[in-house]
Amino acid sequence: MGCDRNCGLIAGAVVGAVLAVLGGVLMPVGDMLIEKTIKKEVVLENGTIAYQNWVKTGTEVYRQFWIFDVQNAEEVEKNSSNIKVKQRGPYTYRVRYLAKENVIQNSTDHTVSFMQPNEAVFEPSMSVGKESDTFTVLNLAVATVPHLFTTSFIQGMLNLIIKRSNSSMFQTRTVKELLWGYLDPFLQMVQYNIDKTVGVFYPYNGTADGEYRVFNGKDNISKVAIIDTYKGKKNLSYWPSYCDMINGTDAASFPPFVEKSRVLQFFSSDICRSIYAVFESEINLKGIPVYRFVLPAKAFASPVQNPDNHCFCTETVVSHNCTSYGVLDISKCKEGRPAYISLPHFLHASPDVSEPIEGLHPNEEEHRTYLDVEPITGFTLQFAKRLQVNMLVKPASRIDALKNLKRNYIVPILWLNETGTIGDEKAKLFKKQVTGKINLLGLVETILLSVGVVMFLAFMISYCACRTKKAR
């Protein structure tokens, strides 16, 4: 009887030990299986989960616009007063809903090339008004003249045409015209062979962003989705030094197994440069744990604050000898047009930039850019890209519309919020195919290890207690 009991206790302890060992062994083995599966599914080739979502995103992507309506246009033009603006919006468009085109796999260097077609569809139900709503905004063509034509003689000739076309520093335009293009009355009278259509994002509809060539990750998973060339080049040819390099991904996905310490590098054609995001926090997105990475203020800092940005300062007067911060001069990639990019409402910009503009209210939560990345796969499941488009306007003595200005203005035109969040059905599918299996494996490992340890300790304690009792 005693032997049977003792043997049973020993057998129970052995079973517990086996379960604990099995749970412990399953952990590294399970991690290896997960890693192997993830590496297979994030490769950008036909048949993988990554490829399916990469070719045509299952996430609805919207681009919202807030337009800065100038309230005192005549006063500014006559007296060089502070510009008073009032933002109006959002005006919302659905974008990035078309599948990638000309997708070509290259087995030699393990890359895949593609074109991303551009198309924007107005969404009235998500907008505050119609595309025909009008605003008083900067005259894009007139403001550009002193930058493209620097000689007094040509400026004088163009001034006659500006006056004849009844153009001035500001103009009234509809949402549709301002965003996607309009025939400018001043440019229509210019005899030079130039495009007469002007718009902040003109041309857009019917065009394509690319050609991109990215690594498909088949030979090296740590390079998946990283851009090799853009429009056939590894460099942009706009900035000096390393700032001109095309680094990172297109922000739709990153190489898998993302750690919090990683700096996520991505390229944005909107701002003609590569930029980066850093870890901020862990959040739960529709039941999926994700890491939130944010664009830091340091990314738009002056060279004095961040020496890495030294090559982006190519103009010393407006930048006050490269001490201004929060705005990026991208005129080099806009054919000389004086375009400046910033965060909305000049968030994180120096006082000299925002001081001449009244009506701005920068807010960190509302105006920052962030990416929510699932750390195991590297997929971006939610994002908000927020940027502001500005134009530099400077005094020009030979142009009547600008001759009364006494200072330079970086005039805000609009700001945009491009957002996308994984849909409910896609989230369920993702949890089923990825996180659900990983969580189940982790649960089995934990149960085996926990039950095994408890059984081993319980039976061993009971065995020892029985032996002690018998010895008495």
Disulfide bonds with the S-S distance in Angstrom:
Cys243-Cys311 1.59
Cys272-Cys333 1.98
Cys313-Cys322 1.94
